[in-house]
Amino acid sequence: MGLFSGAFTGGKRGGKHYEVEVNREDLNAGAFEKAANERYENGYRIANLFQQGGNTVCVWERYE
């Protein structure tokens, strides 16, 4: 499990089955869209997305 502040990352191809990221700042829709598309290209999809304590938490699942 990785814990990051700031923007979401694009992930690594063939990484762990699940990865968790926390965005501790305001969520930028454009940056999130870019990260989500990079994640998809790297074999991930969103398994769960929620807010907790004012933070956005995203669980990515590797589908390849």
PyMOL Python script that loads the backbone (N, CA, C, O; Angstrom):
from pymol import cmd

cmd.read_pdbstr("""\
ATOM      1  N   MET A   1       0.842  -1.172   0.000  1.00  0.00           N
ATOM      2  CA  MET A   1       0.000   0.000   0.000  1.00  0.00           C
ATOM      3  C   MET A   1       0.887   1.236   0.000  1.00  0.00           C
ATOM      4  O   MET A   1       1.797   1.349   0.821  1.00  0.00           O
ATOM      5  N   GLY A   2       0.625   2.167  -0.923  1.00  0.00           N
ATOM      6  CA  GLY A   2       1.367   3.410  -0.955  1.00  0.00           C
ATOM      7  C   GLY A   2       0.509   4.566  -0.479  1.00  0.00           C
ATOM      8  O   GLY A   2      -0.688   4.603  -0.765  1.00  0.00           O
ATOM      9  N   LEU A   3       1.085   5.489   0.226  1.00  0.00           N
ATOM     10  CA  LEU A   3       0.357   6.639   0.737  1.00  0.00           C
ATOM     11  C   LEU A   3       1.058   7.889   0.225  1.00  0.00           C
ATOM     12  O   LEU A   3       2.225   8.120   0.542  1.00  0.00           O
ATOM     13  N   PHE A   4       0.363   8.687  -0.554  1.00  0.00           N
ATOM     14  CA  PHE A   4       0.966   9.854  -1.171  1.00  0.00           C
ATOM     15  C   PHE A   4       0.147  11.087  -0.849  1.00  0.00           C
ATOM     16  O   PHE A   4      -1.080  11.014  -0.786  1.00  0.00           O
ATOM     17  N   SER A   5       0.806  12.221  -0.644  1.00  0.00           N
ATOM     18  CA  SER A   5       0.088  13.483  -0.525  1.00  0.00           C
ATOM     19  C   SER A   5       0.173  14.190  -1.863  1.00  0.00           C
ATOM     20  O   SER A   5       1.084  13.933  -2.651  1.00  0.00           O
ATOM     21  N   GLY A   6      -0.759  15.068  -2.117  1.00  0.00           N
ATOM     22  CA  GLY A   6      -0.760  15.785  -3.383  1.00  0.00           C
ATOM     23  C   GLY A   6      -1.498  15.007  -4.445  1.00  0.00           C
ATOM     24  O   GLY A   6      -2.467  14.307  -4.152  1.00  0.00           O
ATOM     25  N   ALA A   7      -1.045  15.127  -5.678  1.00  0.00           N
ATOM     26  CA  ALA A   7      -1.745  14.539  -6.818  1.00  0.00           C
ATOM     27  C   ALA A   7      -1.591  13.023  -6.869  1.00  0.00           C
ATOM     28  O   ALA A   7      -0.649  12.457  -6.316  1.00  0.00           O
ATOM     29  N   PHE A   8      -2.537  12.383  -7.544  1.00  0.00           N
ATOM     30  CA  PHE A   8      -2.462  10.942  -7.765  1.00  0.00           C
ATOM     31  C   PHE A   8      -1.394  10.653  -8.809  1.00  0.00           C
ATOM     32  O   PHE A   8      -1.112  11.488  -9.668  1.00  0.00           O
ATOM     33  N   THR A   9      -0.800   9.464  -8.733  1.00  0.00           N
ATOM     34  CA  THR A   9       0.250   9.074  -9.672  1.00  0.00           C
ATOM     35  C   THR A   9      -0.314   8.174 -10.769  1.00  0.00           C
ATOM     36  O   THR A   9      -1.454   7.717 -10.684  1.00  0.00           O
ATOM     37  N   GLY A  10       0.489   7.928 -11.789  1.00  0.00           N
ATOM     38  CA  GLY A  10       0.082   7.057 -12.881  1.00  0.00           C
ATOM     39  C   GLY A  10       0.334   5.589 -12.621  1.00  0.00           C
ATOM     40  O   GLY A  10      -0.071   4.741 -13.416  1.00  0.00           O
ATOM     41  N   GLY A  11       1.001   5.270 -11.516  1.00  0.00           N
ATOM     42  CA  GLY A  11       1.263   3.872 -11.179  1.00  0.00           C
ATOM     43  C   GLY A  11       2.327   3.246 -12.049  1.00  0.00           C
ATOM     44  O   GLY A  11       2.814   3.860 -12.998  1.00  0.00           O
ATOM     45  N   LYS A  12       2.683   2.021 -11.717  1.00  0.00           N
ATOM     46  CA  LYS A  12       3.689   1.277 -12.470  1.00  0.00           C
ATOM     47  C   LYS A  12       3.049   0.047 -13.085  1.00  0.00           C
ATOM     48  O   LYS A  12       2.269  -0.643 -12.428  1.00  0.00           O
ATOM     49  N   ARG A  13       3.363  -0.228 -14.312  1.00  0.00           N
ATOM     50  CA  ARG A  13       2.850  -1.420 -14.982  1.00  0.00           C
ATOM     51  C   ARG A  13       3.315  -2.660 -14.237  1.00  0.00           C
ATOM     52  O   ARG A  13       4.494  -2.797 -13.910  1.00  0.00           O
ATOM     53  N   GLY A  14       2.369  -3.570 -13.970  1.00  0.00           N
ATOM     54  CA  GLY A  14       2.694  -4.825 -13.313  1.00  0.00           C
ATOM     55  C   GLY A  14       2.998  -4.685 -11.832  1.00  0.00           C
ATOM     56  O   GLY A  14       3.640  -5.562 -11.255  1.00  0.00           O
ATOM     57  N   GLY A  15       2.554  -3.603 -11.201  1.00  0.00           N
ATOM     58  CA  GLY A  15       2.803  -3.400  -9.774  1.00  0.00           C
ATOM     59  C   GLY A  15       1.937  -4.310  -8.916  1.00  0.00           C
ATOM     60  O   GLY A  15       1.422  -5.324  -9.387  1.00  0.00           O
ATOM     61  N   LYS A  16       1.783  -3.933  -7.649  1.00  0.00           N
ATOM     62  CA  LYS A  16       0.974  -4.704  -6.713  1.00  0.00           C
ATOM     63  C   LYS A  16      -0.458  -4.809  -7.213  1.00  0.00           C
ATOM     64  O   LYS A  16      -0.912  -3.977  -7.998  1.00  0.00           O
ATOM     65  N   HIS A  17      -1.178  -5.848  -6.749  1.00  0.00           N
ATOM     66  CA  HIS A  17      -2.557  -6.041  -7.200  1.00  0.00           C
ATOM     67  C   HIS A  17      -3.440  -4.852  -6.822  1.00  0.00           C
ATOM     68  O   HIS A  17      -4.220  -4.374  -7.645  1.00  0.00           O
ATOM     69  N   TYR A  18      -3.320  -4.373  -5.581  1.00  0.00           N
ATOM     70  CA  TYR A  18      -4.053  -3.186  -5.135  1.00  0.00           C
ATOM     71  C   TYR A  18      -3.058  -2.127  -4.703  1.00  0.00           C
ATOM     72  O   TYR A  18      -2.043  -2.439  -4.080  1.00  0.00           O
ATOM     73  N   GLU A  19      -3.345  -0.874  -5.031  1.00  0.00           N
ATOM     74  CA  GLU A  19      -2.570   0.258  -4.546  1.00  0.00           C
ATOM     75  C   GLU A  19      -3.551   1.298  -4.025  1.00  0.00           C
ATOM     76  O   GLU A  19      -4.605   1.519  -4.621  1.00  0.00           O
ATOM     77  N   VAL A  20      -3.203   1.933  -2.913  1.00  0.00           N
ATOM     78  CA  VAL A  20      -4.051   2.934  -2.289  1.00  0.00           C
ATOM     79  C   VAL A  20      -3.310   4.263  -2.287  1.00  0.00           C
ATOM     80  O   VAL A  20      -2.144   4.331  -1.898  1.00  0.00           O
ATOM     81  N   GLU A  21      -3.988   5.317  -2.722  1.00  0.00           N
ATOM     82  CA  GLU A  21      -3.408   6.654  -2.700  1.00  0.00           C
ATOM     83  C   GLU A  21      -4.364   7.599  -1.998  1.00  0.00           C
ATOM     84  O   GLU A  21      -5.582   7.449  -2.088  1.00  0.00           O
ATOM     85  N   VAL A  22      -3.799   8.575  -1.296  1.00  0.00           N
ATOM     86  CA  VAL A  22      -4.579   9.596  -0.610  1.00  0.00           C
ATOM     87  C   VAL A  22      -4.177  10.953  -1.157  1.00  0.00           C
ATOM     88  O   VAL A  22      -2.995  11.296  -1.175  1.00  0.00           O
ATOM     89  N   ASN A  23      -5.162  11.730  -1.604  1.00  0.00           N
ATOM     90  CA  ASN A  23      -4.929  13.085  -2.057  1.00  0.00           C
ATOM     91  C   ASN A  23      -5.338  14.015  -0.924  1.00  0.00           C
ATOM     92  O   ASN A  23      -6.520  14.106  -0.592  1.00  0.00           O
ATOM     93  N   ARG A  24      -4.374  14.702  -0.331  1.00  0.00           N
ATOM     94  CA  ARG A  24      -4.635  15.530   0.850  1.00  0.00           C
ATOM     95  C   ARG A  24      -4.937  16.973   0.507  1.00  0.00           C
ATOM     96  O   ARG A  24      -5.165  17.780   1.408  1.00  0.00           O
ATOM     97  N   GLU A  25      -4.946  17.313  -0.743  1.00  0.00           N
ATOM     98  CA  GLU A  25      -5.263  18.665  -1.175  1.00  0.00           C
ATOM     99  C   GLU A  25      -6.572  18.634  -1.946  1.00  0.00           C
ATOM    100  O   GLU A  25      -7.172  17.572  -2.111  1.00  0.00           O
ATOM    101  N   ASP A  26      -7.019  19.794  -2.421  1.00  0.00           N
ATOM    102  CA  ASP A  26      -8.210  19.824  -3.256  1.00  0.00           C
ATOM    103  C   ASP A  26      -7.971  18.963  -4.492  1.00  0.00           C
ATOM    104  O   ASP A  26      -6.898  19.009  -5.094  1.00  0.00           O
ATOM    105  N   LEU A  27      -8.968  18.189  -4.860  1.00  0.00           N
ATOM    106  CA  LEU A  27      -8.850  17.302  -6.010  1.00  0.00           C
ATOM    107  C   LEU A  27      -8.993  18.109  -7.294  1.00  0.00           C
ATOM    108  O   LEU A  27     -10.004  18.780  -7.497  1.00  0.00           O
ATOM    109  N   ASN A  28      -8.001  18.048  -8.147  1.00  0.00           N
ATOM    110  CA  ASN A  28      -8.024  18.714  -9.440  1.00  0.00           C
ATOM    111  C   ASN A  28      -8.541  17.704 -10.456  1.00  0.00           C
ATOM    112  O   ASN A  28      -7.892  16.688 -10.703  1.00  0.00           O
ATOM    113  N   ALA A  29      -9.704  17.973 -11.048  1.00  0.00           N
ATOM    114  CA  ALA A  29     -10.334  17.010 -11.960  1.00  0.00           C
ATOM    115  C   ALA A  29      -9.449  16.701 -13.162  1.00  0.00           C
ATOM    116  O   ALA A  29      -9.380  15.550 -13.592  1.00  0.00           O
ATOM    117  N   GLY A  30      -8.777  17.697 -13.708  1.00  0.00           N
ATOM    118  CA  GLY A  30      -7.907  17.470 -14.859  1.00  0.00           C
ATOM    119  C   GLY A  30      -6.731  16.578 -14.516  1.00  0.00           C
ATOM    120  O   GLY A  30      -6.392  15.670 -15.274  1.00  0.00           O
ATOM    121  N   ALA A  31      -6.106  16.834 -13.369  1.00  0.00           N
ATOM    122  CA  ALA A  31      -4.968  16.014 -12.939  1.00  0.00           C
ATOM    123  C   ALA A  31      -5.425  14.596 -12.623  1.00  0.00           C
ATOM    124  O   ALA A  31      -4.728  13.629 -12.930  1.00  0.00           O
ATOM    125  N   PHE A  32      -6.608  14.475 -12.003  1.00  0.00           N
ATOM    126  CA  PHE A  32      -7.122  13.144 -11.685  1.00  0.00           C
ATOM    127  C   PHE A  32      -7.452  12.366 -12.956  1.00  0.00           C
ATOM    128  O   PHE A  32      -7.178  11.168 -13.039  1.00  0.00           O
ATOM    129  N   GLU A  33      -8.037  13.038 -13.945  1.00  0.00           N
ATOM    130  CA  GLU A  33      -8.337  12.379 -15.222  1.00  0.00           C
ATOM    131  C   GLU A  33      -7.052  11.879 -15.882  1.00  0.00           C
ATOM    132  O   GLU A  33      -7.010  10.761 -16.394  1.00  0.00           O
ATOM    133  N   LYS A  34      -6.005  12.708 -15.870  1.00  0.00           N
ATOM    134  CA  LYS A  34      -4.714  12.301 -16.448  1.00  0.00           C
ATOM    135  C   LYS A  34      -4.159  11.077 -15.722  1.00  0.00           C
ATOM    136  O   LYS A  34      -3.715  10.120 -16.357  1.00  0.00           O
ATOM    137  N   ALA A  35      -4.187  11.112 -14.386  1.00  0.00           N
ATOM    138  CA  ALA A  35      -3.676   9.982 -13.610  1.00  0.00           C
ATOM    139  C   ALA A  35      -4.498   8.726 -13.856  1.00  0.00           C
ATOM    140  O   ALA A  35      -3.942   7.635 -13.977  1.00  0.00           O
ATOM    141  N   ALA A  36      -5.824   8.870 -13.933  1.00  0.00           N
ATOM    142  CA  ALA A  36      -6.692   7.712 -14.164  1.00  0.00           C
ATOM    143  C   ALA A  36      -6.410   7.084 -15.532  1.00  0.00           C
ATOM    144  O   ALA A  36      -6.383   5.860 -15.655  1.00  0.00           O
ATOM    145  N   ASN A  37      -6.203   7.907 -16.550  1.00  0.00           N
ATOM    146  CA  ASN A  37      -5.887   7.376 -17.878  1.00  0.00           C
ATOM    147  C   ASN A  37      -4.518   6.720 -17.913  1.00  0.00           C
ATOM    148  O   ASN A  37      -4.339   5.697 -18.574  1.00  0.00           O
ATOM    149  N   GLU A  38      -3.542   7.299 -17.205  1.00  0.00           N
ATOM    150  CA  GLU A  38      -2.220   6.667 -17.113  1.00  0.00           C
ATOM    151  C   GLU A  38      -2.324   5.336 -16.388  1.00  0.00           C
ATOM    152  O   GLU A  38      -1.715   4.349 -16.801  1.00  0.00           O
ATOM    153  N   ARG A  39      -3.090   5.308 -15.316  1.00  0.00           N
ATOM    154  CA  ARG A  39      -3.298   4.062 -14.575  1.00  0.00           C
ATOM    155  C   ARG A  39      -3.919   3.003 -15.474  1.00  0.00           C
ATOM    156  O   ARG A  39      -3.492   1.848 -15.461  1.00  0.00           O
ATOM    157  N   TYR A  40      -4.921   3.387 -16.252  1.00  0.00           N
ATOM    158  CA  TYR A  40      -5.576   2.440 -17.153  1.00  0.00           C
ATOM    159  C   TYR A  40      -4.565   1.873 -18.146  1.00  0.00           C
ATOM    160  O   TYR A  40      -4.534   0.666 -18.387  1.00  0.00           O
ATOM    161  N   GLU A  41      -3.739   2.749 -18.719  1.00  0.00           N
ATOM    162  CA  GLU A  41      -2.710   2.308 -19.662  1.00  0.00           C
ATOM    163  C   GLU A  41      -1.703   1.374 -18.991  1.00  0.00           C
ATOM    164  O   GLU A  41      -1.103   0.527 -19.653  1.00  0.00           O
ATOM    165  N   ASN A  42      -1.517   1.525 -17.675  1.00  0.00           N
ATOM    166  CA  ASN A  42      -0.581   0.680 -16.930  1.00  0.00           C
ATOM    167  C   ASN A  42      -1.250  -0.537 -16.307  1.00  0.00           C
ATOM    168  O   ASN A  42      -0.636  -1.241 -15.505  1.00  0.00           O
ATOM    169  N   GLY A  43      -2.517  -0.791 -16.673  1.00  0.00           N
ATOM    170  CA  GLY A  43      -3.182  -2.009 -16.243  1.00  0.00           C
ATOM    171  C   GLY A  43      -3.998  -1.897 -14.965  1.00  0.00           C
ATOM    172  O   GLY A  43      -4.280  -2.914 -14.331  1.00  0.00           O
ATOM    173  N   TYR A  44      -4.388  -0.679 -14.567  1.00  0.00           N
ATOM    174  CA  TYR A  44      -5.168  -0.487 -13.351  1.00  0.00           C
ATOM    175  C   TYR A  44      -6.535   0.110 -13.647  1.00  0.00           C
ATOM    176  O   TYR A  44      -6.737   0.780 -14.660  1.00  0.00           O
ATOM    177  N   ARG A  45      -7.459  -0.146 -12.744  1.00  0.00           N
ATOM    178  CA  ARG A  45      -8.773   0.507 -12.778  1.00  0.00           C
ATOM    179  C   ARG A  45      -9.117   0.911 -11.344  1.00  0.00           C
ATOM    180  O   ARG A  45      -8.515   0.416 -10.392  1.00  0.00           O
ATOM    181  N   ILE A  46     -10.075   1.799 -11.200  1.00  0.00           N
ATOM    182  CA  ILE A  46     -10.482   2.256  -9.876  1.00  0.00           C
ATOM    183  C   ILE A  46     -11.346   1.179  -9.236  1.00  0.00           C
ATOM    184  O   ILE A  46     -12.378   0.797  -9.787  1.00  0.00           O
ATOM    185  N   ALA A  47     -10.929   0.694  -8.083  1.00  0.00           N
ATOM    186  CA  ALA A  47     -11.702  -0.293  -7.339  1.00  0.00           C
ATOM    187  C   ALA A  47     -12.644   0.392  -6.362  1.00  0.00           C
ATOM    188  O   ALA A  47     -13.747  -0.094  -6.111  1.00  0.00           O
ATOM    189  N   ASN A  48     -12.205   1.531  -5.806  1.00  0.00           N
ATOM    190  CA  ASN A  48     -13.027   2.268  -4.854  1.00  0.00           C
ATOM    191  C   ASN A  48     -12.502   3.691  -4.760  1.00  0.00           C
ATOM    192  O   ASN A  48     -11.295   3.920  -4.832  1.00  0.00           O
ATOM    193  N   LEU A  49     -13.402   4.638  -4.599  1.00  0.00           N
ATOM    194  CA  LEU A  49     -13.037   6.039  -4.464  1.00  0.00           C
ATOM    195  C   LEU A  49     -13.946   6.640  -3.412  1.00  0.00           C
ATOM    196  O   LEU A  49     -15.169   6.579  -3.541  1.00  0.00           O
ATOM    197  N   PHE A  50     -13.358   7.228  -2.359  1.00  0.00           N
ATOM    198  CA  PHE A  50     -14.186   7.803  -1.309  1.00  0.00           C
ATOM    199  C   PHE A  50     -13.446   8.934  -0.619  1.00  0.00           C
ATOM    200  O   PHE A  50     -12.247   9.126  -0.821  1.00  0.00           O
ATOM    201  N   GLN A  51     -14.181   9.683   0.202  1.00  0.00           N
ATOM    202  CA  GLN A  51     -13.576  10.746   0.993  1.00  0.00           C
ATOM    203  C   GLN A  51     -13.592  10.365   2.456  1.00  0.00           C
ATOM    204  O   GLN A  51     -14.557   9.780   2.946  1.00  0.00           O
ATOM    205  N   GLN A  52     -12.526  10.698   3.145  1.00  0.00           N
ATOM    206  CA  GLN A  52     -12.412  10.410   4.567  1.00  0.00           C
ATOM    207  C   GLN A  52     -11.622  11.552   5.202  1.00  0.00           C
ATOM    208  O   GLN A  52     -10.492  11.830   4.801  1.00  0.00           O
ATOM    209  N   GLY A  53     -12.211  12.198   6.172  1.00  0.00           N
ATOM    210  CA  GLY A  53     -11.526  13.286   6.860  1.00  0.00           C
ATOM    211  C   GLY A  53     -11.098  14.410   5.948  1.00  0.00           C
ATOM    212  O   GLY A  53     -10.066  15.037   6.189  1.00  0.00           O
ATOM    213  N   GLY A  54     -11.870  14.686   4.895  1.00  0.00           N
ATOM    214  CA  GLY A  54     -11.533  15.738   3.948  1.00  0.00           C
ATOM    215  C   GLY A  54     -10.520  15.331   2.897  1.00  0.00           C
ATOM    216  O   GLY A  54     -10.161  16.148   2.049  1.00  0.00           O
ATOM    217  N   ASN A  55     -10.051  14.102   2.924  1.00  0.00           N
ATOM    218  CA  ASN A  55      -9.096  13.593   1.941  1.00  0.00           C
ATOM    219  C   ASN A  55      -9.806  12.690   0.945  1.00  0.00           C
ATOM    220  O   ASN A  55     -10.780  12.020   1.290  1.00  0.00           O
ATOM    221  N   THR A  56      -9.323  12.673  -0.281  1.00  0.00           N
ATOM    222  CA  THR A  56      -9.837  11.748  -1.279  1.00  0.00           C
ATOM    223  C   THR A  56      -8.953  10.510  -1.282  1.00  0.00           C
ATOM    224  O   THR A  56      -7.734  10.607  -1.416  1.00  0.00           O
ATOM    225  N   VAL A  57      -9.578   9.344  -1.132  1.00  0.00           N
ATOM    226  CA  VAL A  57      -8.854   8.077  -1.087  1.00  0.00           C
ATOM    227  C   VAL A  57      -9.252   7.266  -2.319  1.00  0.00           C
ATOM    228  O   VAL A  57     -10.438   7.071  -2.586  1.00  0.00           O
ATOM    229  N   CYS A  58      -8.264   6.802  -3.056  1.00  0.00           N
ATOM    230  CA  CYS A  58      -8.531   6.011  -4.254  1.00  0.00           C
ATOM    231  C   CYS A  58      -7.814   4.670  -4.137  1.00  0.00           C
ATOM    232  O   CYS A  58      -6.615   4.610  -3.865  1.00  0.00           O
ATOM    233  N   VAL A  59      -8.571   3.599  -4.347  1.00  0.00           N
ATOM    234  CA  VAL A  59      -8.011   2.253  -4.368  1.00  0.00           C
ATOM    235  C   VAL A  59      -7.968   1.811  -5.827  1.00  0.00           C
ATOM    236  O   VAL A  59      -9.001   1.727  -6.491  1.00  0.00           O
ATOM    237  N   TRP A  60      -6.777   1.534  -6.311  1.00  0.00           N
ATOM    238  CA  TRP A  60      -6.576   1.069  -7.674  1.00  0.00           C
ATOM    239  C   TRP A  60      -6.389  -0.434  -7.677  1.00  0.00           C
ATOM    240  O   TRP A  60      -5.730  -0.982  -6.794  1.00  0.00           O
ATOM    241  N   GLU A  61      -6.968  -1.108  -8.673  1.00  0.00           N
ATOM    242  CA  GLU A  61      -6.865  -2.565  -8.803  1.00  0.00           C
ATOM    243  C   GLU A  61      -6.228  -2.890 -10.148  1.00  0.00           C
ATOM    244  O   GLU A  61      -6.653  -2.376 -11.183  1.00  0.00           O
ATOM    245  N   ARG A  62      -5.207  -3.744 -10.132  1.00  0.00           N
ATOM    246  CA  ARG A  62      -4.574  -4.175 -11.375  1.00  0.00           C
ATOM    247  C   ARG A  62      -5.465  -5.214 -12.030  1.00  0.00           C
ATOM    248  O   ARG A  62      -5.840  -6.196 -11.389  1.00  0.00           O
ATOM    249  N   TYR A  63      -5.809  -5.017 -13.290  1.00  0.00           N
ATOM    250  CA  TYR A  63      -6.703  -5.945 -13.990  1.00  0.00           C
ATOM    251  C   TYR A  63      -5.989  -6.812 -14.993  1.00  0.00           C
ATOM    252  O   TYR A  63      -6.612  -7.709 -15.562  1.00  0.00           O
ATOM    253  N   GLU A  64      -4.724  -6.595 -15.238  1.00  0.00           N
ATOM    254  CA  GLU A  64      -3.989  -7.417 -16.202  1.00  0.00           C
ATOM    255  C   GLU A  64      -3.252  -8.511 -15.501  1.00  0.00           C
ATOM    256  O   GLU A  64      -2.573  -9.310 -16.146  1.00  0.00           O
TER     257      GLU A  64
END
""", "prot")
cmd.dss("prot")
cmd.show_as("cartoon", "prot")
cmd.util.cbc("prot")
cmd.orient("prot")
